[in-house]
Amino acid sequence: MPNNKGPVVIAEIGCNHKGEMEIAHEMIKVAAQFCKVDVVKFQKRTPRELLTPEEFRSPHPNPIHSYGSTYGEHREFLELNLDQHRQLKAWCEEWKVIYSSSVWDMTSAKEIASLNPLLIKVPSACNMKFDMFEYLCKEYSGQIHVSFGMTTRREEETIVEFFEKNGRDRDLVIYSCTSGYPVSFEEICLSEITRLHETYGSRVKGIGFSGHHLGIAADISALTLGAQWFERHFTLDRTWKGTDHAASLEPDGMRKLARDLRNVKKALRYKEKEILDVEDVQRKKLKRL
């Protein structure tokens, strides 16, 4: 695991593989070798458990992006089974990048926990599923990352208190997040990172930033505000069919994000002495005393 003080860069492939293992493999290779991210993250759902029968049978809200005649069929088409996730983890190990997955329901939590990844993510939509949190706290020993999109401050406190009561607060990473696809700059609300640091910085393992915006400028600002973990959706082509691609970074954008975060992190320091060695030469040449 990279230094937890960050930056740790997570390429959120999610379901952008379009349900195809060959594409998923290519995305792992590109994210690891070209973009040089630290973590590659997928998603795991059990659609018939997660959705009500009405939700399963309803049409996709954006039919042009649907992979099925109903929303449930769409979700099932994009879903990879446990053996496929086991293969994804093996490929990640082959390409020397950390495998992870978000989990959306109890069955998915149990399945992904059985693979024993270094970290498991719980998305904003599921961060009040305390039965799932309880299972992960008791049966999974790795880091548990939780996004705080579309979450009230009372709900945030309830989540953190739950992990404290279960003795897992030191394994908890919480993410500032605005749940929209994509999110305008006015709605990113970077100052929430400062608030999370002031409120929970001493109570959790770390603070992350999960962005669904365009470009990478906001991520650099998030670093200067103290974010340590950076999660961005990743695709090979933003024009592909599927609702997440438009809010994703393509390979060159992800590469630049990882590069710039690491370079800016190096720059965020005080001078180790009043006159640096690089300045001393210029001081002798140019300084007028």
C-alpha positions as a Python dict, from the first residue, in 0.01 Angstrom:
ca = {
    (1, 'M'): (0, 0, 0),
    (2, 'P'): (133, 348, -86),
    (3, 'N'): (208, 597, 190),
    (4, 'N'): (-128, 665, 354),
    (5, 'K'): (-45, 1034, 384),
    (6, 'G'): (-110, 1039, 11),
    (7, 'P'): (-166, 1101, -253),
    (8, 'V'): (-318, 760, -329),
    (9, 'V'): (-474, 762, -676),
    (10, 'I'): (-770, 533, -745),
    (11, 'A'): (-890, 466, -1100),
    (12, 'E'): (-1260, 384, -1062),
    (13, 'I'): (-1332, 151, -1353),
    (14, 'G'): (-1666, 62, -1197),
    (15, 'C'): (-1880, -77, -1478),
    (16, 'N'): (-1702, 112, -1756),
    (17, 'H'): (-1573, -224, -1885),
    (18, 'K'): (-1916, -264, -2052),
    (19, 'G'): (-1946, -615, -1910),
    (20, 'E'): (-1647, -741, -2109),
    (21, 'M'): (-1350, -902, -1934),
    (22, 'E'): (-1118, -823, -2225),
    (23, 'I'): (-1192, -452, -2186),
    (24, 'A'): (-1155, -477, -1807),
    (25, 'H'): (-812, -637, -1852),
    (26, 'E'): (-703, -365, -2094),
    (27, 'M'): (-821, -96, -1852),
    (28, 'I'): (-620, -250, -1569),
    (29, 'K'): (-306, -255, -1785),
    (30, 'V'): (-350, 103, -1903),
    (31, 'A'): (-430, 236, -1555),
    (32, 'A'): (-130, 59, -1404),
    (33, 'Q'): (135, 96, -1674),
    (34, 'F'): (47, 420, -1852),
    (35, 'C'): (-147, 618, -1591),
    (36, 'K'): (57, 479, -1297),
    (37, 'V'): (-230, 483, -1049),
    (38, 'D'): (-207, 310, -712),
    (39, 'V'): (-545, 137, -705),
    (40, 'V'): (-789, 5, -966),
    (41, 'K'): (-1146, -22, -838),
    (42, 'F'): (-1448, -206, -976),
    (43, 'Q'): (-1808, -239, -851),
    (44, 'K'): (-2006, -539, -731),
    (45, 'R'): (-2385, -551, -718),
    (46, 'T'): (-2651, -818, -682),
    (47, 'P'): (-2927, -646, -882),
    (48, 'R'): (-3219, -863, -762),
    (49, 'E'): (-3114, -804, -402),
    (50, 'L'): (-3036, -436, -440),
    (51, 'L'): (-3339, -335, -647),
    (52, 'T'): (-3707, -364, -568),
    (53, 'P'): (-3910, -564, -823),
    (54, 'E'): (-4052, -235, -953),
    (55, 'E'): (-3703, -83, -991),
    (56, 'F'): (-3579, -399, -1163),
    (57, 'R'): (-3864, -394, -1418),
    (58, 'S'): (-3854, -18, -1481),
    (59, 'P'): (-3689, 123, -1795),
    (60, 'H'): (-3342, 270, -1776),
    (61, 'P'): (-3372, 648, -1711),
    (62, 'N'): (-3141, 708, -2010),
    (63, 'P'): (-3242, 436, -2260),
    (64, 'I'): (-2966, 530, -2504),
    (65, 'H'): (-2713, 410, -2245),
    (66, 'S'): (-2899, 93, -2146),
    (67, 'Y'): (-2762, -260, -2197),
    (68, 'G'): (-3101, -421, -2135),
    (69, 'S'): (-3474, -373, -2187),
    (70, 'T'): (-3518, -286, -1817),
    (71, 'Y'): (-3295, -121, -1559),
    (72, 'G'): (-3248, -456, -1384),
    (73, 'E'): (-3143, -629, -1705),
    (74, 'H'): (-2904, -340, -1772),
    (75, 'R'): (-2742, -385, -1430),
    (76, 'E'): (-2719, -763, -1471),
    (77, 'F'): (-2556, -728, -1813),
    (78, 'L'): (-2277, -515, -1666),
    (79, 'E'): (-2225, -734, -1360),
    (80, 'L'): (-1915, -954, -1325),
    (81, 'N'): (-1936, -1265, -1106),
    (82, 'L'): (-1706, -1359, -818),
    (83, 'D'): (-1478, -1576, -1031),
    (84, 'Q'): (-1438, -1289, -1273),
    (85, 'H'): (-1350, -1055, -986),
    (86, 'R'): (-1097, -1313, -869),
    (87, 'Q'): (-943, -1294, -1217),
    (88, 'L'): (-946, -913, -1206),
    (89, 'K'): (-755, -927, -878),
    (90, 'A'): (-501, -1165, -1032),
    (91, 'W'): (-454, -933, -1327),
    (92, 'C'): (-406, -638, -1090),
    (93, 'E'): (-136, -833, -908),
    (94, 'E'): (27, -918, -1242),
    (95, 'W'): (36, -551, -1340),
    (96, 'K'): (143, -441, -990),
    (97, 'V'): (-158, -232, -900),
    (98, 'I'): (-394, -275, -603),
    (99, 'Y'): (-734, -434, -673),
    (100, 'S'): (-1046, -308, -500),
    (101, 'S'): (-1421, -299, -547),
    (102, 'S'): (-1721, -108, -423),
    (103, 'V'): (-1997, -322, -273),
    (104, 'W'): (-2365, -230, -295),
    (105, 'D'): (-2539, -508, -99),
    (106, 'M'): (-2476, -781, 158),
    (107, 'T'): (-2416, -1060, -94),
    (108, 'S'): (-2162, -847, -281),
    (109, 'A'): (-1992, -749, 46),
    (110, 'K'): (-1951, -1113, 143),
    (111, 'E'): (-1821, -1209, -202),
    (112, 'I'): (-1565, -930, -230),
    (113, 'A'): (-1454, -973, 133),
    (114, 'S'): (-1379, -1338, 51),
    (115, 'L'): (-1113, -1214, -193),
    (116, 'N'): (-945, -1023, 92),
    (117, 'P'): (-852, -707, -100),
    (118, 'L'): (-655, -436, 79),
    (119, 'L'): (-956, -206, 73),
    (120, 'I'): (-1330, -222, 9),
    (121, 'K'): (-1540, 84, -79),
    (122, 'V'): (-1897, 151, 25),
    (123, 'P'): (-2054, 409, -210),
    (124, 'S'): (-2260, 706, -101),
    (125, 'A'): (-2583, 531, -203),
    (126, 'C'): (-2522, 250, 47),
    (127, 'N'): (-2356, 426, 339),
    (128, 'M'): (-2655, 376, 569),
    (129, 'K'): (-2655, -4, 529),
    (130, 'F'): (-2538, -80, 881),
    (131, 'D'): (-2594, -453, 843),
    (132, 'M'): (-2335, -446, 567),
    (133, 'F'): (-2101, -230, 779),
    (134, 'E'): (-2141, -474, 1067),
    (135, 'Y'): (-2047, -768, 847),
    (136, 'L'): (-1741, -589, 709),
    (137, 'C'): (-1630, -477, 1055),
    (138, 'K'): (-1649, -830, 1191),
    (139, 'E'): (-1547, -1046, 894),
    (140, 'Y'): (-1311, -829, 689),
    (141, 'S'): (-978, -702, 822),
    (142, 'G'): (-882, -454, 551),
    (143, 'Q'): (-953, -84, 508),
    (144, 'I'): (-1314, 26, 466),
    (145, 'H'): (-1365, 338, 255),
    (146, 'V'): (-1697, 525, 264),
    (147, 'S'): (-1819, 811, 44),
    (148, 'F'): (-2023, 1091, 199),
    (149, 'G'): (-2213, 1207, -110),
    (150, 'M'): (-2584, 1287, -58),
    (151, 'T'): (-2531, 1237, 318),
    (152, 'T'): (-2647, 1462, 602),
    (153, 'R'): (-2409, 1568, 877),
    (154, 'R'): (-2610, 1367, 1128),
    (155, 'E'): (-2571, 1060, 905),
    (156, 'E'): (-2197, 1124, 878),
    (157, 'E'): (-2166, 1130, 1257),
    (158, 'T'): (-2371, 813, 1290),
    (159, 'I'): (-2143, 632, 1043),
    (160, 'V'): (-1821, 738, 1216),
    (161, 'E'): (-1961, 655, 1559),
    (162, 'F'): (-2057, 308, 1435),
    (163, 'F'): (-1699, 237, 1328),
    (164, 'E'): (-1568, 374, 1658),
    (165, 'K'): (-1801, 150, 1857),
    (166, 'N'): (-1688, -150, 1653),
    (167, 'G'): (-1319, -68, 1696),
    (168, 'R'): (-1263, -13, 1323),
    (169, 'D'): (-1226, 366, 1310),
    (170, 'R'): (-852, 335, 1240),
    (171, 'D'): (-940, 141, 922),
    (172, 'L'): (-1200, 395, 805),
    (173, 'V'): (-1137, 640, 519),
    (174, 'I'): (-1416, 889, 448),
    (175, 'Y'): (-1458, 1077, 122),
    (176, 'S'): (-1585, 1423, 43),
    (177, 'C'): (-1815, 1373, -254),
    (178, 'T'): (-2096, 1538, -449),
    (179, 'S'): (-2315, 1271, -608),
    (180, 'G'): (-2378, 1395, -960),
    (181, 'Y'): (-2261, 1283, -1307),
    (182, 'P'): (-2097, 1512, -1401),
    (183, 'V'): (-2077, 1779, -1128),
    (184, 'S'): (-2031, 2150, -1203),
    (185, 'F'): (-1743, 2333, -1038),
    (186, 'E'): (-1986, 2527, -817),
    (187, 'E'): (-2118, 2197, -680),
    (188, 'I'): (-1784, 2030, -601),
    (189, 'C'): (-1771, 2217, -267),
    (190, 'L'): (-1404, 2159, -191),
    (191, 'S'): (-1431, 2330, 147),
    (192, 'E'): (-1614, 2018, 267),
    (193, 'I'): (-1269, 1854, 281),
    (194, 'T'): (-1163, 2113, 539),
    (195, 'R'): (-1481, 2050, 737),
    (196, 'L'): (-1427, 1673, 735),
    (197, 'H'): (-1068, 1724, 852),
    (198, 'E'): (-1173, 1952, 1135),
    (199, 'T'): (-1457, 1721, 1242),
    (200, 'Y'): (-1315, 1374, 1182),
    (201, 'G'): (-944, 1406, 1101),
    (202, 'S'): (-839, 1273, 1442),
    (203, 'R'): (-1109, 1004, 1447),
    (204, 'V'): (-1053, 818, 1118),
    (205, 'K'): (-766, 679, 916),
    (206, 'G'): (-784, 942, 643),
    (207, 'I'): (-984, 1181, 429),
    (208, 'G'): (-1044, 1121, 59),
    (209, 'F'): (-1193, 1306, -236),
    (210, 'S'): (-1423, 1129, -481),
    (211, 'G'): (-1482, 1352, -781),
    (212, 'H'): (-1733, 1335, -1065),
    (213, 'H'): (-1630, 1666, -1223),
    (214, 'L'): (-1451, 1758, -1544),
    (215, 'G'): (-1074, 1810, -1560),
    (216, 'I'): (-821, 1770, -1279),
    (217, 'A'): (-782, 2120, -1132),
    (218, 'A'): (-1020, 2050, -842),
    (219, 'D'): (-826, 1740, -740),
    (220, 'I'): (-505, 1941, -704),
    (221, 'S'): (-691, 2189, -486),
    (222, 'A'): (-830, 1900, -281),
    (223, 'L'): (-473, 1788, -214),
    (224, 'T'): (-378, 2129, -79),
    (225, 'L'): (-680, 2111, 154),
    (226, 'G'): (-561, 1783, 300),
    (227, 'A'): (-723, 1506, 97),
    (228, 'Q'): (-508, 1193, 86),
    (229, 'W'): (-707, 953, -133),
    (230, 'F'): (-826, 1053, -480),
    (231, 'E'): (-1089, 855, -666),
    (232, 'R'): (-1189, 938, -1024),
    (233, 'H'): (-1393, 739, -1272),
    (234, 'F'): (-1178, 599, -1552),
    (235, 'T'): (-1263, 504, -1911),
    (236, 'L'): (-1080, 434, -2232),
    (237, 'D'): (-1331, 644, -2430),
    (238, 'R'): (-1569, 905, -2288),
    (239, 'T'): (-1803, 858, -2586),
    (240, 'W'): (-1873, 492, -2504),
    (241, 'K'): (-2225, 378, -2419),
    (242, 'G'): (-2296, 407, -2046),
    (243, 'T'): (-2379, 688, -1803),
    (244, 'D'): (-2046, 702, -1616),
    (245, 'H'): (-1819, 760, -1916),
    (246, 'A'): (-1901, 1131, -1950),
    (247, 'A'): (-1784, 1195, -1592),
    (248, 'S'): (-1469, 984, -1633),
    (249, 'L'): (-1108, 1059, -1716),
    (250, 'E'): (-952, 903, -2024),
    (251, 'P'): (-599, 758, -1997),
    (252, 'D'): (-405, 1079, -2058),
    (253, 'G'): (-619, 1268, -1809),
    (254, 'M'): (-569, 1000, -1544),
    (255, 'R'): (-195, 994, -1615),
    (256, 'K'): (-172, 1370, -1571),
    (257, 'L'): (-378, 1354, -1253),
    (258, 'A'): (-148, 1097, -1092),
    (259, 'R'): (162, 1287, -1207),
    (260, 'D'): (42, 1628, -1092),
    (261, 'L'): (-85, 1509, -754),
    (262, 'R'): (250, 1350, -675),
    (263, 'N'): (448, 1651, -794),
    (264, 'V'): (234, 1900, -602),
    (265, 'K'): (260, 1680, -292),
    (266, 'K'): (641, 1712, -315),
    (267, 'A'): (604, 2090, -334),
    (268, 'L'): (376, 2119, -29),
    (269, 'R'): (651, 2168, 228),
    (270, 'Y'): (837, 2438, 416),
    (271, 'K'): (1194, 2521, 330),
    (272, 'E'): (1422, 2289, 528),
    (273, 'K'): (1652, 2582, 591),
    (274, 'E'): (1632, 2956, 533),
    (275, 'I'): (1848, 2948, 219),
    (276, 'L'): (1821, 2630, 12),
    (277, 'D'): (2127, 2496, -165),
    (278, 'V'): (1969, 2578, -501),
    (279, 'E'): (1926, 2937, -383),
    (280, 'D'): (2274, 2973, -237),
    (281, 'V'): (2438, 2985, -579),
    (282, 'Q'): (2197, 3253, -694),
    (283, 'R'): (2230, 3443, -367),
    (284, 'K'): (2604, 3473, -413),
    (285, 'K'): (2556, 3582, -771),
    (286, 'L'): (2253, 3811, -750),
    (287, 'K'): (2176, 3915, -392),
    (288, 'R'): (2243, 4280, -313),
    (289, 'L'): (2301, 4335, 59),
}
